[in-house]
Amino acid sequence: MAELQQNRYDQLIRRVGGIIGVGSMVSEAIGELFPMIDVETNKGELLALSGTGIAWGRTFTGAVAGQNSRAQLFNPAESGKLITVTSLWVSPAVAAFVEVGNLQVALGALSAVPRFRDSRFGTTLTPVGELRTDNNVGATPATFRIFASAVESFRLTDENDVMVLSPGFGCTLSNVSVNAELQVGFIWRERAAEPSELNL
């Protein structure tokens, strides 16, 4: 178990069980752990106990003539965290195609302040994920395309999550149409990254 990022699981076991003591609790609790806790797919109330914060936020990008509106959830280069985007809610002003992709550049403007979805983090502590917007000539990055209605928000989700952002990367969306507003809701989780997770 020592090779499998034991520290994350040890924190969860200690906090759920109220265990105090020296050394790892994983090996001692392993026989009782698996019937009780799925350490990889915890419920929201248990994620904080293993050092994971669940967060959300939204962006609004206004229309600019001749330019494409873009929105982004960006993981700052020095964050030391992994951000996992679990779902996106996309609402263009008019029915339109929207490009989605991974961009290694932060968009120009900070758009809004994200919040944790777990009230135990309080109201002053904010997630490291930055909500950013800009207007650009060209719908980039053009990696994955969805169609969103102007009447109903399009929800993008996947059983393996939408995207994993290491430090210095951003989940970026862009209207294909020019001169159109774009609203995006981001839902994600974030946690400290182990060095081995960032150097594959």
Secondary structure, 3 states (H helix, E strand, C coil): CCCCCHHHHHHHHHHHHCCCCCCCCHHHHHHHHHHHCCCCCCCHHHHHHHCEEEEEEEEEECCCCCCEEEEEEECCCCCCEEEEEEEEEEEECCCEEEEEEEECCCCCEEEECCEECCHHHCCCCCCCCEEEEEEECCCCCCCEEEEECCCCCEEEECCCCCEEECCCCEEEEEECCCCCCEEEEEEEEEEECCHHHHCC
